[in-house]
């Protein structure tokens, strides 16, 4: 599970066997979520409230280039 980014209590990562579409997993304590990156949208969430999901979406927007580049670096330019 390569960790791409840590911000406060949030860990942004992907699983080594992940597949397209390009996405990122986010976890914090007992909460988890999955976001597609192109376009940015919540795929699923367990434990995060709507305010937290909006904050995570904003963090993804700010770091989108890093997240997509990390995906391509790890999985190849697919």
PDB file of N, CA, C and O in Angstrom:
ATOM      1  N   UNK A   1       0.833  -1.181   0.000  1.00  0.00           N
ATOM      2  CA  UNK A   1       0.000   0.000   0.000  1.00  0.00           C
ATOM      3  C   UNK A   1       0.876   1.242   0.000  1.00  0.00           C
ATOM      4  O   UNK A   1       1.152   1.795   1.065  1.00  0.00           O
ATOM      5  N   UNK A   2       1.310   1.684  -1.141  1.00  0.00           N
ATOM      6  CA  UNK A   2       2.143   2.882  -1.184  1.00  0.00           C
ATOM      7  C   UNK A   2       1.392   4.126  -0.700  1.00  0.00           C
ATOM      8  O   UNK A   2       0.327   4.463  -1.218  1.00  0.00           O
ATOM      9  N   UNK A   3       1.958   4.791   0.286  1.00  0.00           N
ATOM     10  CA  UNK A   3       1.400   6.058   0.753  1.00  0.00           C
ATOM     11  C   UNK A   3       1.950   7.169  -0.131  1.00  0.00           C
ATOM     12  O   UNK A   3       3.161   7.297  -0.306  1.00  0.00           O
ATOM     13  N   UNK A   4       1.054   7.963  -0.681  1.00  0.00           N
ATOM     14  CA  UNK A   4       1.441   9.036  -1.589  1.00  0.00           C
ATOM     15  C   UNK A   4       1.563  10.358  -0.839  1.00  0.00           C
ATOM     16  O   UNK A   4       2.428  11.177  -1.150  1.00  0.00           O
ATOM     17  N   UNK A   5       0.692  10.564   0.152  1.00  0.00           N
ATOM     18  CA  UNK A   5       0.604  11.863   0.804  1.00  0.00           C
ATOM     19  C   UNK A   5       0.008  11.683   2.193  1.00  0.00           C
ATOM     20  O   UNK A   5      -0.896  10.872   2.391  1.00  0.00           O
ATOM     21  N   UNK A   6       0.522  12.445   3.151  1.00  0.00           N
ATOM     22  CA  UNK A   6      -0.071  12.494   4.488  1.00  0.00           C
ATOM     23  C   UNK A   6      -0.308  13.953   4.831  1.00  0.00           C
ATOM     24  O   UNK A   6       0.607  14.774   4.781  1.00  0.00           O
ATOM     25  N   UNK A   7      -1.543  14.264   5.178  1.00  0.00           N
ATOM     26  CA  UNK A   7      -1.907  15.618   5.590  1.00  0.00           C
ATOM     27  C   UNK A   7      -2.748  15.485   6.849  1.00  0.00           C
ATOM     28  O   UNK A   7      -3.799  14.844   6.848  1.00  0.00           O
ATOM     29  N   UNK A   8      -2.269  16.100   7.921  1.00  0.00           N
ATOM     30  CA  UNK A   8      -2.915  15.965   9.223  1.00  0.00           C
ATOM     31  C   UNK A   8      -3.111  14.476   9.518  1.00  0.00           C
ATOM     32  O   UNK A   8      -2.145  13.713   9.481  1.00  0.00           O
ATOM     33  N   UNK A   9      -4.317  14.058   9.803  1.00  0.00           N
ATOM     34  CA  UNK A   9      -4.550  12.645  10.123  1.00  0.00           C
ATOM     35  C   UNK A   9      -4.948  11.832   8.895  1.00  0.00           C
ATOM     36  O   UNK A   9      -5.306  10.660   9.019  1.00  0.00           O
ATOM     37  N   UNK A  10      -4.889  12.439   7.712  1.00  0.00           N
ATOM     38  CA  UNK A  10      -5.312  11.762   6.486  1.00  0.00           C
ATOM     39  C   UNK A  10      -4.125  11.110   5.788  1.00  0.00           C
ATOM     40  O   UNK A  10      -3.053  11.700   5.658  1.00  0.00           O
ATOM     41  N   UNK A  11      -4.344   9.888   5.347  1.00  0.00           N
ATOM     42  CA  UNK A  11      -3.338   9.183   4.549  1.00  0.00           C
ATOM     43  C   UNK A  11      -3.933   8.899   3.178  1.00  0.00           C
ATOM     44  O   UNK A  11      -4.990   8.277   3.069  1.00  0.00           O
ATOM     45  N   UNK A  12      -3.250   9.355   2.132  1.00  0.00           N
ATOM     46  CA  UNK A  12      -3.668   9.152   0.751  1.00  0.00           C
ATOM     47  C   UNK A  12      -2.788   8.046   0.173  1.00  0.00           C
ATOM     48  O   UNK A  12      -1.562   8.146   0.209  1.00  0.00           O
ATOM     49  N   UNK A  13      -3.401   7.006  -0.355  1.00  0.00           N
ATOM     50  CA  UNK A  13      -2.619   5.849  -0.797  1.00  0.00           C
ATOM     51  C   UNK A  13      -3.356   5.089  -1.886  1.00  0.00           C
ATOM     52  O   UNK A  13      -4.528   5.347  -2.161  1.00  0.00           O
ATOM     53  N   UNK A  14      -2.653   4.151  -2.499  1.00  0.00           N
ATOM     54  CA  UNK A  14      -3.316   3.191  -3.361  1.00  0.00           C
ATOM     55  C   UNK A  14      -2.795   1.808  -3.028  1.00  0.00           C
ATOM     56  O   UNK A  14      -1.719   1.658  -2.448  1.00  0.00           O
ATOM     57  N   UNK A  15      -3.558   0.812  -3.396  1.00  0.00           N
ATOM     58  CA  UNK A  15      -3.164  -0.576  -3.187  1.00  0.00           C
ATOM     59  C   UNK A  15      -2.281  -1.013  -4.344  1.00  0.00           C
ATOM     60  O   UNK A  15      -2.461  -0.555  -5.472  1.00  0.00           O
ATOM     61  N   UNK A  16      -1.338  -1.887  -4.072  1.00  0.00           N
ATOM     62  CA  UNK A  16      -0.403  -2.303  -5.114  1.00  0.00           C
ATOM     63  C   UNK A  16      -1.081  -3.058  -6.251  1.00  0.00           C
ATOM     64  O   UNK A  16      -0.505  -3.184  -7.331  1.00  0.00           O
ATOM     65  N   UNK A  17      -2.290  -3.559  -6.030  1.00  0.00           N
ATOM     66  CA  UNK A  17      -3.007  -4.269  -7.096  1.00  0.00           C
ATOM     67  C   UNK A  17      -4.169  -3.443  -7.650  1.00  0.00           C
ATOM     68  O   UNK A  17      -5.081  -3.998  -8.264  1.00  0.00           O
ATOM     69  N   UNK A  18      -4.147  -2.128  -7.442  1.00  0.00           N
ATOM     70  CA  UNK A  18      -5.221  -1.265  -7.939  1.00  0.00           C
ATOM     71  C   UNK A  18      -5.255  -1.256  -9.458  1.00  0.00           C
ATOM     72  O   UNK A  18      -4.307  -1.682 -10.118  1.00  0.00           O
ATOM     73  N   UNK A  19      -6.339  -0.772  -9.991  1.00  0.00           N
ATOM     74  CA  UNK A  19      -6.573  -0.756 -11.433  1.00  0.00           C
ATOM     75  C   UNK A  19      -7.242   0.558 -11.804  1.00  0.00           C
ATOM     76  O   UNK A  19      -7.668   1.317 -10.934  1.00  0.00           O
ATOM     77  N   UNK A  20      -7.331   0.817 -13.097  1.00  0.00           N
ATOM     78  CA  UNK A  20      -8.011   2.030 -13.557  1.00  0.00           C
ATOM     79  C   UNK A  20      -9.502   1.916 -13.291  1.00  0.00           C
ATOM     80  O   UNK A  20     -10.007   0.804 -13.143  1.00  0.00           O
ATOM     81  N   UNK A  21     -10.218   3.018 -13.227  1.00  0.00           N
ATOM     82  CA  UNK A  21      -9.738   4.375 -13.465  1.00  0.00           C
ATOM     83  C   UNK A  21      -8.802   4.847 -12.350  1.00  0.00           C
ATOM     84  O   UNK A  21      -8.809   4.313 -11.241  1.00  0.00           O
ATOM     85  N   UNK A  22      -8.008   5.852 -12.672  1.00  0.00           N
ATOM     86  CA  UNK A  22      -7.054   6.396 -11.704  1.00  0.00           C
ATOM     87  C   UNK A  22      -7.825   6.901 -10.492  1.00  0.00           C
ATOM     88  O   UNK A  22      -8.759   7.693 -10.619  1.00  0.00           O
ATOM     89  N   UNK A  23      -7.422   6.432  -9.315  1.00  0.00           N
ATOM     90  CA  UNK A  23      -8.121   6.804  -8.087  1.00  0.00           C
ATOM     91  C   UNK A  23      -7.153   6.778  -6.912  1.00  0.00           C
ATOM     92  O   UNK A  23      -6.021   6.307  -7.023  1.00  0.00           O
ATOM     93  N   UNK A  24      -7.625   7.293  -5.792  1.00  0.00           N
ATOM     94  CA  UNK A  24      -6.838   7.323  -4.561  1.00  0.00           C
ATOM     95  C   UNK A  24      -7.729   6.900  -3.405  1.00  0.00           C
ATOM     96  O   UNK A  24      -8.919   7.215  -3.374  1.00  0.00           O
ATOM     97  N   UNK A  25      -7.146   6.191  -2.464  1.00  0.00           N
ATOM     98  CA  UNK A  25      -7.838   5.823  -1.234  1.00  0.00           C
ATOM     99  C   UNK A  25      -7.385   6.789  -0.145  1.00  0.00           C
ATOM    100  O   UNK A  25      -6.238   7.237  -0.136  1.00  0.00           O
ATOM    101  N   UNK A  26      -8.292   7.102   0.766  1.00  0.00           N
ATOM    102  CA  UNK A  26      -7.988   8.016   1.867  1.00  0.00           C
ATOM    103  C   UNK A  26      -8.485   7.375   3.151  1.00  0.00           C
ATOM    104  O   UNK A  26      -9.599   6.853   3.207  1.00  0.00           O
ATOM    105  N   UNK A  27      -7.650   7.418   4.181  1.00  0.00           N
ATOM    106  CA  UNK A  27      -8.092   6.889   5.468  1.00  0.00           C
ATOM    107  C   UNK A  27      -7.658   7.811   6.594  1.00  0.00           C
ATOM    108  O   UNK A  27      -6.659   8.524   6.505  1.00  0.00           O
ATOM    109  N   UNK A  28      -8.454   7.766   7.657  1.00  0.00           N
ATOM    110  CA  UNK A  28      -8.177   8.529   8.862  1.00  0.00           C
ATOM    111  C   UNK A  28      -8.874   7.822  10.009  1.00  0.00           C
ATOM    112  O   UNK A  28     -10.100   7.713  10.025  1.00  0.00           O
ATOM    113  N   UNK A  29      -8.115   7.354  10.946  1.00  0.00           N
ATOM    114  CA  UNK A  29      -8.673   6.613  12.085  1.00  0.00           C
ATOM    115  C   UNK A  29      -9.622   5.523  11.608  1.00  0.00           C
ATOM    116  O   UNK A  29      -9.169   4.538  11.025  1.00  0.00           O
ATOM    117  N   UNK A  30     -10.914   5.668  11.836  1.00  0.00           N
ATOM    118  CA  UNK A  30     -11.888   4.639  11.472  1.00  0.00           C
ATOM    119  C   UNK A  30     -12.653   4.965  10.197  1.00  0.00           C
ATOM    120  O   UNK A  30     -13.671   4.330   9.921  1.00  0.00           O
ATOM    121  N   UNK A  31     -12.199   5.924   9.423  1.00  0.00           N
ATOM    122  CA  UNK A  31     -12.903   6.339   8.207  1.00  0.00           C
ATOM    123  C   UNK A  31     -12.073   6.014   6.972  1.00  0.00           C
ATOM    124  O   UNK A  31     -10.845   6.097   6.990  1.00  0.00           O
ATOM    125  N   UNK A  32     -12.766   5.645   5.904  1.00  0.00           N
ATOM    126  CA  UNK A  32     -12.102   5.367   4.635  1.00  0.00           C
ATOM    127  C   UNK A  32     -12.933   5.937   3.490  1.00  0.00           C
ATOM    128  O   UNK A  32     -14.148   6.102   3.603  1.00  0.00           O
ATOM    129  N   UNK A  33     -12.253   6.233   2.392  1.00  0.00           N
ATOM    130  CA  UNK A  33     -12.949   6.708   1.196  1.00  0.00           C
ATOM    131  C   UNK A  33     -12.104   6.392  -0.021  1.00  0.00           C
ATOM    132  O   UNK A  33     -10.894   6.181   0.069  1.00  0.00           O
ATOM    133  N   UNK A  34     -12.772   6.365  -1.157  1.00  0.00           N
ATOM    134  CA  UNK A  34     -12.106   6.176  -2.444  1.00  0.00           C
ATOM    135  C   UNK A  34     -12.585   7.285  -3.370  1.00  0.00           C
ATOM    136  O   UNK A  34     -13.784   7.536  -3.486  1.00  0.00           O
ATOM    137  N   UNK A  35     -11.630   7.950  -4.034  1.00  0.00           N
ATOM    138  CA  UNK A  35     -11.933   9.051  -4.943  1.00  0.00           C
ATOM    139  C   UNK A  35     -11.346   8.755  -6.316  1.00  0.00           C
ATOM    140  O   UNK A  35     -10.167   8.418  -6.425  1.00  0.00           O
ATOM    141  N   UNK A  36     -12.149   8.878  -7.359  1.00  0.00           N
ATOM    142  CA  UNK A  36     -11.596   8.913  -8.707  1.00  0.00           C
ATOM    143  C   UNK A  36     -10.896  10.250  -8.869  1.00  0.00           C
ATOM    144  O   UNK A  36     -11.302  11.246  -8.270  1.00  0.00           O
ATOM    145  N   UNK A  37      -9.839  10.273  -9.684  1.00  0.00           N
ATOM    146  CA  UNK A  37      -9.074  11.502  -9.868  1.00  0.00           C
ATOM    147  C   UNK A  37      -9.379  12.222 -11.174  1.00  0.00           C
ATOM    148  O   UNK A  37      -9.093  13.413 -11.294  1.00  0.00           O
ATOM    149  N   UNK A  38      -9.948  11.534 -12.148  1.00  0.00           N
ATOM    150  CA  UNK A  38     -10.263  12.130 -13.455  1.00  0.00           C
ATOM    151  C   UNK A  38     -11.668  11.745 -13.858  1.00  0.00           C
ATOM    152  O   UNK A  38     -11.827  10.685 -14.464  1.00  0.00           O
ATOM    153  N   UNK A  39     -12.679  12.501 -13.578  1.00  0.00           N
ATOM    154  CA  UNK A  39     -12.705  13.716 -12.761  1.00  0.00           C
ATOM    155  C   UNK A  39     -12.705  13.354 -11.275  1.00  0.00           C
ATOM    156  O   UNK A  39     -12.935  12.203 -10.904  1.00  0.00           O
ATOM    157  N   UNK A  40     -12.449  14.340 -10.445  1.00  0.00           N
ATOM    158  CA  UNK A  40     -12.425  14.105  -9.000  1.00  0.00           C
ATOM    159  C   UNK A  40     -13.848  13.875  -8.521  1.00  0.00           C
ATOM    160  O   UNK A  40     -14.714  14.739  -8.667  1.00  0.00           O
ATOM    161  N   UNK A  41     -14.079  12.704  -7.949  1.00  0.00           N
ATOM    162  CA  UNK A  41     -15.394  12.414  -7.381  1.00  0.00           C
ATOM    163  C   UNK A  41     -15.279  11.286  -6.368  1.00  0.00           C
ATOM    164  O   UNK A  41     -14.434  10.399  -6.489  1.00  0.00           O
ATOM    165  N   UNK A  42     -16.147  11.342  -5.369  1.00  0.00           N
ATOM    166  CA  UNK A  42     -16.195  10.299  -4.350  1.00  0.00           C
ATOM    167  C   UNK A  42     -16.808   9.053  -4.972  1.00  0.00           C
ATOM    168  O   UNK A  42     -17.891   9.113  -5.554  1.00  0.00           O
ATOM    169  N   UNK A  43     -16.122   7.932  -4.851  1.00  0.00           N
ATOM    170  CA  UNK A  43     -16.648   6.654  -5.326  1.00  0.00           C
ATOM    171  C   UNK A  43     -17.382   5.960  -4.191  1.00  0.00           C
ATOM    172  O   UNK A  43     -18.491   5.455  -4.364  1.00  0.00           O
ATOM    173  N   UNK A  44     -16.736   5.945  -3.015  1.00  0.00           N
ATOM    174  CA  UNK A  44     -17.375   5.376  -1.831  1.00  0.00           C
ATOM    175  C   UNK A  44     -16.729   5.972  -0.590  1.00  0.00           C
ATOM    176  O   UNK A  44     -15.591   6.440  -0.613  1.00  0.00           O
ATOM    177  N   UNK A  45     -17.489   5.938   0.482  1.00  0.00           N
ATOM    178  CA  UNK A  45     -17.006   6.508   1.735  1.00  0.00           C
ATOM    179  C   UNK A  45     -17.645   5.773   2.898  1.00  0.00           C
ATOM    180  O   UNK A  45     -18.818   5.402   2.852  1.00  0.00           O
ATOM    181  N   UNK A  46     -16.863   5.570   3.930  1.00  0.00           N
ATOM    182  CA  UNK A  46     -17.358   4.935   5.142  1.00  0.00           C
ATOM    183  C   UNK A  46     -16.773   5.685   6.337  1.00  0.00           C
ATOM    184  O   UNK A  46     -15.588   5.548   6.638  1.00  0.00           O
ATOM    185  N   UNK A  47     -17.594   6.468   7.011  1.00  0.00           N
ATOM    186  CA  UNK A  47     -17.162   7.148   8.218  1.00  0.00           C
ATOM    187  C   UNK A  47     -16.902   8.637   8.083  1.00  0.00           C
ATOM    188  O   UNK A  47     -16.965   9.360   9.078  1.00  0.00           O
ATOM    189  N   UNK A  48     -16.611   9.115   6.881  1.00  0.00           N
ATOM    190  CA  UNK A  48     -16.414  10.551   6.688  1.00  0.00           C
ATOM    191  C   UNK A  48     -17.770  11.229   6.517  1.00  0.00           C
ATOM    192  O   UNK A  48     -18.652  10.696   5.844  1.00  0.00           O
ATOM    193  N   UNK A  49     -17.937  12.412   7.130  1.00  0.00           N
ATOM    194  CA  UNK A  49     -19.172  13.167   6.904  1.00  0.00           C
ATOM    195  C   UNK A  49     -19.002  14.051   5.665  1.00  0.00           C
ATOM    196  O   UNK A  49     -17.911  14.124   5.099  1.00  0.00           O
ATOM    197  N   UNK A  50     -20.069  14.715   5.248  1.00  0.00           N
ATOM    198  CA  UNK A  50     -20.025  15.493   4.004  1.00  0.00           C
ATOM    199  C   UNK A  50     -19.025  16.644   4.079  1.00  0.00           C
ATOM    200  O   UNK A  50     -18.381  16.960   3.078  1.00  0.00           O
ATOM    201  N   UNK A  51     -18.882  17.270   5.235  1.00  0.00           N
ATOM    202  CA  UNK A  51     -17.905  18.353   5.386  1.00  0.00           C
ATOM    203  C   UNK A  51     -16.484  17.816   5.200  1.00  0.00           C
ATOM    204  O   UNK A  51     -15.665  18.438   4.525  1.00  0.00           O
ATOM    205  N   UNK A  52     -16.201  16.669   5.798  1.00  0.00           N
ATOM    206  CA  UNK A  52     -14.873  16.070   5.657  1.00  0.00           C
ATOM    207  C   UNK A  52     -14.598  15.672   4.204  1.00  0.00           C
ATOM    208  O   UNK A  52     -13.484  15.850   3.711  1.00  0.00           O
ATOM    209  N   UNK A  53     -15.602  15.138   3.526  1.00  0.00           N
ATOM    210  CA  UNK A  53     -15.426  14.755   2.121  1.00  0.00           C
ATOM    211  C   UNK A  53     -15.142  15.973   1.250  1.00  0.00           C
ATOM    212  O   UNK A  53     -14.345  15.890   0.315  1.00  0.00           O
ATOM    213  N   UNK A  54     -15.782  17.099   1.545  1.00  0.00           N
ATOM    214  CA  UNK A  54     -15.505  18.330   0.802  1.00  0.00           C
ATOM    215  C   UNK A  54     -14.074  18.799   1.058  1.00  0.00           C
ATOM    216  O   UNK A  54     -13.394  19.248   0.136  1.00  0.00           O
ATOM    217  N   UNK A  55     -13.614  18.697   2.309  1.00  0.00           N
ATOM    218  CA  UNK A  55     -12.244  19.085   2.643  1.00  0.00           C
ATOM    219  C   UNK A  55     -11.240  18.178   1.936  1.00  0.00           C
ATOM    220  O   UNK A  55     -10.224  18.651   1.426  1.00  0.00           O
ATOM    221  N   UNK A  56     -11.522  16.881   1.907  1.00  0.00           N
ATOM    222  CA  UNK A  56     -10.635  15.939   1.223  1.00  0.00           C
ATOM    223  C   UNK A  56     -10.614  16.236  -0.273  1.00  0.00           C
ATOM    224  O   UNK A  56      -9.555  16.206  -0.900  1.00  0.00           O
ATOM    225  N   UNK A  57     -11.774  16.521  -0.841  1.00  0.00           N
ATOM    226  CA  UNK A  57     -11.843  16.865  -2.264  1.00  0.00           C
ATOM    227  C   UNK A  57     -10.970  18.076  -2.556  1.00  0.00           C
ATOM    228  O   UNK A  57     -10.264  18.099  -3.564  1.00  0.00           O
ATOM    229  N   UNK A  58     -11.009  19.076  -1.694  1.00  0.00           N
ATOM    230  CA  UNK A  58     -10.177  20.278  -1.880  1.00  0.00           C
ATOM    231  C   UNK A  58      -8.689  19.919  -1.802  1.00  0.00           C
ATOM    232  O   UNK A  58      -7.891  20.429  -2.589  1.00  0.00           O
ATOM    233  N   UNK A  59      -8.314  19.054  -0.867  1.00  0.00           N
ATOM    234  CA  UNK A  59      -6.917  18.622  -0.760  1.00  0.00           C
ATOM    235  C   UNK A  59      -6.486  17.856  -2.010  1.00  0.00           C
ATOM    236  O   UNK A  59      -5.355  17.999  -2.472  1.00  0.00           O
ATOM    237  N   UNK A  60      -7.384  17.051  -2.547  1.00  0.00           N
ATOM    238  CA  UNK A  60      -7.077  16.333  -3.787  1.00  0.00           C
ATOM    239  C   UNK A  60      -6.880  17.331  -4.924  1.00  0.00           C
ATOM    240  O   UNK A  60      -5.942  17.198  -5.710  1.00  0.00           O
ATOM    241  N   UNK A  61      -7.760  18.331  -5.017  1.00  0.00           N
ATOM    242  CA  UNK A  61      -7.620  19.354  -6.065  1.00  0.00           C
ATOM    243  C   UNK A  61      -6.264  20.049  -5.973  1.00  0.00           C
ATOM    244  O   UNK A  61      -5.605  20.270  -6.990  1.00  0.00           O
ATOM    245  N   UNK A  62      -5.854  20.387  -4.771  1.00  0.00           N
ATOM    246  CA  UNK A  62      -4.579  21.078  -4.553  1.00  0.00           C
ATOM    247  C   UNK A  62      -3.398  20.189  -4.942  1.00  0.00           C
ATOM    248  O   UNK A  62      -2.388  20.679  -5.446  1.00  0.00           O
ATOM    249  N   UNK A  63      -3.526  18.886  -4.709  1.00  0.00           N
ATOM    250  CA  UNK A  63      -2.419  17.947  -4.916  1.00  0.00           C
ATOM    251  C   UNK A  63      -2.625  17.015  -6.105  1.00  0.00           C
ATOM    252  O   UNK A  63      -1.975  15.974  -6.199  1.00  0.00           O
ATOM    253  N   UNK A  64      -3.526  17.383  -7.013  1.00  0.00           N
ATOM    254  CA  UNK A  64      -3.907  16.480  -8.098  1.00  0.00           C
ATOM    255  C   UNK A  64      -2.714  16.047  -8.950  1.00  0.00           C
ATOM    256  O   UNK A  64      -2.616  14.879  -9.326  1.00  0.00           O
ATOM    257  N   UNK A  65      -1.822  16.962  -9.252  1.00  0.00           N
ATOM    258  CA  UNK A  65      -0.671  16.617 -10.094  1.00  0.00           C
ATOM    259  C   UNK A  65       0.206  15.567  -9.418  1.00  0.00           C
ATOM    260  O   UNK A  65       0.616  14.600 -10.060  1.00  0.00           O
ATOM    261  N   UNK A  66       0.492  15.744  -8.147  1.00  0.00           N
ATOM    262  CA  UNK A  66       1.281  14.773  -7.393  1.00  0.00           C
ATOM    263  C   UNK A  66       0.595  13.410  -7.376  1.00  0.00           C
ATOM    264  O   UNK A  66       1.246  12.386  -7.580  1.00  0.00           O
ATOM    265  N   UNK A  67      -0.706  13.391  -7.135  1.00  0.00           N
ATOM    266  CA  UNK A  67      -1.438  12.128  -7.038  1.00  0.00           C
ATOM    267  C   UNK A  67      -1.441  11.386  -8.370  1.00  0.00           C
ATOM    268  O   UNK A  67      -1.202  10.178  -8.407  1.00  0.00           O
ATOM    269  N   UNK A  68      -1.706  12.091  -9.454  1.00  0.00           N
ATOM    270  CA  UNK A  68      -1.727  11.449 -10.774  1.00  0.00           C
ATOM    271  C   UNK A  68      -0.320  11.013 -11.179  1.00  0.00           C
ATOM    272  O   UNK A  68      -0.141   9.911 -11.697  1.00  0.00           O
ATOM    273  N   UNK A  69       0.671  11.860 -10.950  1.00  0.00           N
ATOM    274  CA  UNK A  69       2.052  11.486 -11.274  1.00  0.00           C
ATOM    275  C   UNK A  69       2.491  10.259 -10.481  1.00  0.00           C
ATOM    276  O   UNK A  69       3.176   9.387 -11.016  1.00  0.00           O
ATOM    277  N   UNK A  70       2.103  10.187  -9.218  1.00  0.00           N
ATOM    278  CA  UNK A  70       2.458   9.034  -8.383  1.00  0.00           C
ATOM    279  C   UNK A  70       1.814   7.761  -8.910  1.00  0.00           C
ATOM    280  O   UNK A  70       2.434   6.698  -8.909  1.00  0.00           O
ATOM    281  N   UNK A  71       0.562   7.872  -9.363  1.00  0.00           N
ATOM    282  CA  UNK A  71      -0.118   6.710  -9.958  1.00  0.00           C
ATOM    283  C   UNK A  71       0.672   6.212 -11.173  1.00  0.00           C
ATOM    284  O   UNK A  71       0.982   5.026 -11.281  1.00  0.00           O
ATOM    285  N   UNK A  72       0.992   7.139 -12.089  1.00  0.00           N
ATOM    286  CA  UNK A  72       1.702   6.755 -13.311  1.00  0.00           C
ATOM    287  C   UNK A  72       3.094   6.206 -13.003  1.00  0.00           C
ATOM    288  O   UNK A  72       3.555   5.270 -13.656  1.00  0.00           O
ATOM    289  N   UNK A  73       3.754   6.784 -12.018  1.00  0.00           N
ATOM    290  CA  UNK A  73       5.079   6.306 -11.636  1.00  0.00           C
ATOM    291  C   UNK A  73       5.003   4.875 -11.105  1.00  0.00           C
ATOM    292  O   UNK A  73       5.869   4.053 -11.408  1.00  0.00           O
ATOM    293  N   UNK A  74       3.992   4.581 -10.330  1.00  0.00           N
ATOM    294  CA  UNK A  74       3.879   3.255  -9.716  1.00  0.00           C
ATOM    295  C   UNK A  74       3.322   2.213 -10.691  1.00  0.00           C
ATOM    296  O   UNK A  74       3.854   1.108 -10.792  1.00  0.00           O
ATOM    297  N   UNK A  75       2.257   2.565 -11.402  1.00  0.00           N
ATOM    298  CA  UNK A  75       1.568   1.592 -12.251  1.00  0.00           C
ATOM    299  C   UNK A  75       1.976   1.668 -13.721  1.00  0.00           C
ATOM    300  O   UNK A  75       1.617   0.793 -14.509  1.00  0.00           O
ATOM    301  N   UNK A  76       2.713   2.691 -14.090  1.00  0.00           N
ATOM    302  CA  UNK A  76       3.059   2.883 -15.495  1.00  0.00           C
ATOM    303  C   UNK A  76       2.113   3.890 -16.119  1.00  0.00           C
ATOM    304  O   UNK A  76       1.097   4.251 -15.526  1.00  0.00           O
ATOM    305  N   UNK A  77       2.440   4.328 -17.281  1.00  0.00           N
ATOM    306  CA  UNK A  77       1.662   5.368 -17.959  1.00  0.00           C
ATOM    307  C   UNK A  77       0.459   4.771 -18.664  1.00  0.00           C
ATOM    308  O   UNK A  77       0.430   4.700 -19.893  1.00  0.00           O
ATOM    309  N   UNK A  78      -0.523   4.346 -17.904  1.00  0.00           N
ATOM    310  CA  UNK A  78      -1.719   3.720 -18.492  1.00  0.00           C
ATOM    311  C   UNK A  78      -2.817   4.727 -18.678  1.00  0.00           C
ATOM    312  O   UNK A  78      -3.896   4.382 -19.159  1.00  0.00           O
TER     313      UNK A  78
END
